[in-house]
Amino acid sequence: MNLLLTLLAVALASMGLSAEVLPPANFNLQAMAGKWYLIGFASNGQWFVNRRASMKMGTAVLSPTAEGDLDMSYASLKSDGSCWRMNNLAKKTDMPGKFTYTSWGNANDMRVVDVKYDQYVLMHTVKLDGGNPTVINKLYGRAQDLSADLLEKFRQFSLETGILPENIAFLPKNGTSECMVA
C-alpha cells in the first residue's frame, strides 16, 4: 500500500515536470536490449551535484523481460579501482516507453525520450526524493563516443527540463578499464 501511494505521488508530481515528455510513438522494447555506455548525465539533485566531479562513464545492460518490464544493470569503475554496481527492474506502464521503478527507497518515473536503437538513447526520469521531485536525464550510447550533434541535443533537452547548465555532465571515459555488468 505504501509503495502504491508513493508511485501515485510520483505520478502526480511528474505530471507537472514531465507531461510534455513522451516516449517515441513506435517504441520497441526488444531493440533496447544489450550493452550501453552512460555518456551524459544531468540533474539538479544535490546528490549529483556533490558527486558529478568524480563520476566516470559506466555501462548499462538493458534486458527486456517476458512480462514487458526492463531489467537495468549498471556498473562503473570507482576512483579506488573497485566496481560500483546497481540493478533495477523498471515496470512497464500502459504507455510503451514509460516505466516506474524504486531505487534507494525513492519512486521513479522513467521515459525513453528519443532513441536510435543502434546508436543512442535519451532517458528522462523524475525521482520523488523525500517528496521533492528531481529530474535526471541520461544519454546512453552503443559506443563510447557520440556525435557533437547528439551531445548538444542532450544538453538542450536537459536545459528544457530545468537542469542548470553546470549540472549537465559528459562523463569521462575510464581508459582501458571497465567494470563488467553482473
Secondary structure in CASP SS format (residue, H / E / C, confidence):
PFRMAT SS
TARGET T0000
AUTHOR 0000-0000-0000
METHOD secondary structure of the structure
MODEL  1
M C 1.00
N H 1.00
L H 1.00
L H 1.00
L H 1.00
T H 1.00
L H 1.00
L H 1.00
A H 1.00
V H 1.00
A H 1.00
L H 1.00
A H 1.00
S H 1.00
M H 1.00
G H 1.00
L H 1.00
S H 1.00
A C 1.00
E C 1.00
V C 1.00
L C 1.00
P C 1.00
P C 1.00
A C 1.00
N C 1.00
F C 1.00
N C 1.00
L C 1.00
Q H 1.00
A H 1.00
M H 1.00
A C 1.00
G E 1.00
K E 1.00
W E 1.00
Y E 1.00
L E 1.00
I E 1.00
G E 1.00
F E 1.00
A E 1.00
S E 1.00
N C 1.00
G C 1.00
Q H 1.00
W H 1.00
F H 1.00
V H 1.00
N H 1.00
R H 1.00
R H 1.00
A H 1.00
S H 1.00
M C 1.00
K C 1.00
M C 1.00
G E 1.00
T E 1.00
A E 1.00
V E 1.00
L E 1.00
S E 1.00
P E 1.00
T C 1.00
A C 1.00
E C 1.00
G C 1.00
D C 1.00
L E 1.00
D E 1.00
M E 1.00
S E 1.00
Y E 1.00
A E 1.00
S E 1.00
L E 1.00
K C 1.00
S C 1.00
D C 1.00
G C 1.00
S C 1.00
C E 1.00
W E 1.00
R E 1.00
M E 1.00
N E 1.00
N E 1.00
L E 1.00
A E 1.00
K E 1.00
K E 1.00
T C 1.00
D C 1.00
M C 1.00
P C 1.00
G C 1.00
K E 1.00
F E 1.00
T E 1.00
Y E 1.00
T E 1.00
S E 1.00
W C 1.00
G C 1.00
N E 1.00
A E 1.00
N E 1.00
D E 1.00
M E 1.00
R E 1.00
V E 1.00
V E 1.00
D E 1.00
V E 1.00
K E 1.00
Y C 1.00
D C 1.00
Q C 1.00
Y E 1.00
V E 1.00
L E 1.00
M E 1.00
H E 1.00
T E 1.00
V E 1.00
K E 1.00
L E 1.00
D E 1.00
G C 1.00
G C 1.00
N E 1.00
P E 1.00
T E 1.00
V E 1.00
I E 1.00
N E 1.00
K E 1.00
L E 1.00
Y E 1.00
G E 1.00
R C 1.00
A C 1.00
Q C 1.00
D C 1.00
L C 1.00
S C 1.00
A H 1.00
D H 1.00
L H 1.00
L H 1.00
E H 1.00
K H 1.00
F H 1.00
R H 1.00
Q H 1.00
F H 1.00
S H 1.00
L H 1.00
E H 1.00
T C 1.00
G C 1.00
I C 1.00
L C 1.00
P H 1.00
E H 1.00
N H 1.00
I E 1.00
A E 1.00
F E 1.00
L C 1.00
P C 1.00
K C 1.00
N C 1.00
G C 1.00
T C 1.00
S C 1.00
E C 1.00
C C 1.00
M C 1.00
V C 1.00
A C 1.00
END
